[in-house]
Structure formats: structure tokens, C-alpha cells
Amino acid sequence: MSWLAVLTNPAYADTEPFLKGIASAARNLSVRLQMLDVRNPAELEKAFAAMTREHAGAFAVGTDPFFNAHWKRIVALAAKKRLSAMYGLREYVDDGGLMFHGASLADMYRRAALYVDKILRGATPGDLPIEQPTRFELIINAKTARDLRLTIPESVRQRSDQIVE
């Protein structure tokens, strides 16, 4: 059975739904999870040491503001420990992280601008429907994959929105 380490911040309100989604997917794929609580920058080193010690096959990071503020450090630690990772923001991939899959922030910002326009034209905010993201992206850093000696299957390349070289 494979191991997936998951960086979590118990102080962040959206951690629980994020973990529920990961736990459900892990059960369906027969993947064991290693939850690693990180509340401050000093705990990042400890979390990566634990991943290495437990031989995690990869790790995942959500869109927690704490992790987003330290993405360059997280990407550097992943490279140093030679760990594959899936990130919650594309900026990680732009800075050398392996892979991002998530909602398109550009699309969400466009949708938010349409809401602002409607409100400025007189719409009552409470009358506007709540929208969920509808556009998701898969972005892969090919250089990082090569550095990790990973081969990106052609089927994954074809489904990706962008391959960063």
C-alpha cells in the first residue's frame, strides 16, 4: 500500500473539509495517509523529516494561507528530500513544484468581477446565487518530474492544461 503524507494546519478553518476529501479519495485508492500538523515555519522541517522517515511516496498541500505564504520553502524542502507533491496553488509549480490540480483562480477572479459589476449596477448581493468553481486546471512541471526521475504518462500529458518546462 502506498503512503501519502498530507501537510495540515489544524488552526485553519478549511482544514477539516480538505482532510475529509483526501481521506475519502485515499480509501477509494487504498492509499495510507500520514497527517502532519504544521502550525509554524519551524515545524516544516520536522514534517519533511517525518515524511522521509516514513518513506512517503508523495505529499499533498492544500490552499491554507500559512502554506501559501511559505510555498517557496515547501518546494525547496520537497526538492531536497526528493518528494513528489500535489499542490493547491499553481504558484508552487511555477517555482519548481511538481503538480497543481485545482480551481482556476483566473476564472474565479473573472466570475468575481462579474459579481462586482452586477452589484455596482444595483443588484442586491444577497440575491446573487452562490457559485462553485467550474474550471479546474492540471499543471505539471516537466523539469521537476525529470529531476525526480518520474515519467509523465502520455494520457496525463494530454489531459493537462499546461506543462511547465
N, C-alpha and C positions, 0 to 999 in steps of 0.2 A: 504494500500500500504506500502511496506517495504521501509526502509531507508538504503542507503549505503553511508557511508562517504568515501571520497577519499582524501588522502593526496597528495597535488600537490606542485610543486616548479616552479613558473612562470619563474624563471631565467634559467631553464634547457630547452635546445632546443627540446628535445623529449617529453616534457610535452604535447604539443598540439596533436600529433598523439595518445598518450596514452589516453588522455581525449576523443578524438573522438571515439575510440574503446569502452571505458567504457560507454559513452553516448549512443552509438548505442545498446549495449547489454542491458543497463538499460531500454531503450524504449521498446525493444522486450519482456522484462520480467516484465514490469510495476513496475519498481523499481525507487524510487525517489533518486536523488543524492544530497549529501551535499559536495560541493567542499571546501576544507580547504587549503588555501595557507600557506605554511611554508617555510620561507627563512633562518631561523637560529634556533639553538637549543632552544632558549627561547620560540619560537613560537610553539614548540611541545606540551608543557604543555597546552597552550591555545587551540590548536586544539583538544586535547583529552578532555578538559573541554567542548568544544562546541559539540563534539560527544555525550558525556554523557548527556548534557543539552537537546539536540535534540532527544535523545533516538535512536541513530543509531543502527541498527540491527547488523551491521558489518562494517568493513572498508577495503579499499584496498590501497596498496602502490606499486608504480611502481619500476623500476630499476634505479631511479635517483641516481647519485653519492652522493648527500647530504644525502638522506635517507639511502643509503647503509653504509655510514660512521657512522651513528647513529642507526644501526639496534638493538643493544642491548638495547638502551634506549627506542626505539619504542616497542620492545617486552615486556619490563618491564612495560611500561605505559599501553599496551593492557591488560596485566595480572592484573595490579592494578585496571583498570576500568572494567575488566571482559568483554572485547570486542573480538569477533571473527574477524579474519583477514585473508586475502589472500595476500601473499607477492610475490614480483618479483624475489627474490633470495632464494635458498634453505637454506642459512645460517641462515635466520630468524627461520626456522623450527628447525634446529639443536640446536638453542639457546632458544627454547620454544615457538616459534610462531606456530600458528595453521596449516597453509596450504600454500604450494607453488605450483603454476602451471605456467610453462613457459618452454622456450627452455632449453635443456640440455647443460649446459656450458661445460661439459666434451666432449660431442660430437662436439660442436662448436670448442673447442680447438684442437681436433683431426683433424677436417677439416682444421683449420688454419695451422696446422703442414704440412698437405699435400700440401697446397699452398706454404709454405716456401720451401719445398722440390722441388717443380716444379720450383720455381724461382731460387733456387741455382743450379738447373740442366740446367738453361738457358732460361726458359720461360719468356716472357715479361709480367710483371704484368698486363698491360692494356689489354692483350689478354685473360686473365683468366676470366671465367664467374663469375658473382656475384651470390652467393648462399644465399638462405634463410634457416633458421633452418628447419630441417626435423624431429628432435626427440624432443618431448616435454615430460615433466615429471609432475606427480601429486604426491606430497609427503605430508603426513598428520602426525601430531604429536598427537598420541593417548592419551598421558598423558594430554596434553593441552586440548584436547576435553573433557576428563573426568573432568578436573578442571572446565571447562566451562559448565559442565553438558549437553554436546552435545552427541548425538548418531550418529556415523558414519554409514550411511546405508550400508548394505552388498554390494549393487550394486556399491557404491563408493569405498569401500574397494577393491573389485575385479578389478576395473579399475585403482587403484593407483599403482604407481611404487614402492612405499615404504611406510610402516607405521612405524614411529619412535615411539618406546616405551620408 
